[in-house]
Amino acid sequence: AADAGNAAAEADALADEISALEAQITKKGAEIKTLKKSKVAAETLKPHVDELGELRARLAELQKSQSPADDNFDQQAFNDVIIERMFIIPSFEIHGGVKGLFDLGPPCCALKANVLETWRQHFILEENMLEMECTNLTPKAVLQTSGHVEKFTDQMVKDQETGECKRADHMLEDFIDDLIEKTPNMSSEEKDELLLIQRQADAFSLDEMHALFQRFGIKGEDGHELSKPFDFNLMFETKIGPEGTSIGYLRPETAQGLFVNFKRLLNFNGKQMPFAAAQIGLGFRNEIAPRGGLLRVREFWCVPCSPPQIPPSLPPCVHPRHRRHFSATYQHGGDRALREPEQEVSPQVRVRREQDHGALRPNHPARHRKAARNDHGRSRGEGHRQ
């Protein structure tokens, strides 16, 4: 018991150190962005970038010590097994398939149904969240207001011979890795300069990225010429209606439907605050280079929640020793994540807490839905037992 207690204390101390490092990295990253906007000299920026690199390296070491020792996971073997056992199948396989699209087989359908049922039982029924199911097709005006039309982009280059497209920042990062590896006698100053460019790869403008490709002579496969970098919007665009004058997109994430229906949700909730909303649905992203099996795909399920407060409890299947709270100050890099011990809460205390926070009221619509569903569930269960 003593050994278990010591191990738990060491794990908590390690989590605290990781949390503090994450806060420092966020803060330092914000400082570097501010300096870049001010267009300071490279020699002024370099110490800050070096410090950020050291912090990230330290964080990687701590996270590695926190993870299990045996990390020899064969991703390709795993992908082969789940395809062979028909958990997932590459979509349209007999016609050559399409990268980033997968069909779910019978075992995965059953697994997904169980996961969604557990999610709905906790967040919708127990936490009294208001569930919606919004359309996948979204008018341009909505996503233009949210900034997706202008900013939901990655920089891309195209192979002039084959037409293959790749992310510009990834090509730059890979080129610098190869260059450093192939030049063992490179001076420390030159190596530091290259590493600085690599760390900033996703922050360069289109003109800056093009200048770097020209400077390093980066080519496509087999030495093919590449186009100038250009922004590629990751949303699938379509036309709504036969006239073709109304532009729409397949939603890149599912939260927008909750946001635009806020007023109606508020009215449904008796014009009482706070309340929470959630939905289950598909999101679509036209990824430039899908990879990693199911880690980066072009069509995926999302289960967003918009809770106004910390839920008073967690599902029975989740048993953390602590909760982590991310304050606004923490998110701007000026504080640490707060860690609070998870405690068991009796049903009586929980109901009182919900009433104090306004999450459970005598006339709360979700409460009536929950009671009706529970009654239905009990009668159905009794019928099965009979």
PyMOL commands that set and color helices and strands:
alter all, ss='L'
color gray80, all
select helices_A, chain A and resi 2-37+42-66+75-84+93-95+106-126+140-146+148-151+168-182+188-199+201-203+206-216+221-223+256-260+262-268+328-331+347-357+365-385
alter helices_A, ss='H'
color red, helices_A
select strands_A, chain A and resi 88-90+102-104+130-132+137-139+153-158+165-167+230-233+236-240+246-250+277-279+281-284+299-302+305-306+322-325+338-341
alter strands_A, ss='S'
color yellow, strands_A
deselect
rebuild
show_as cartoon
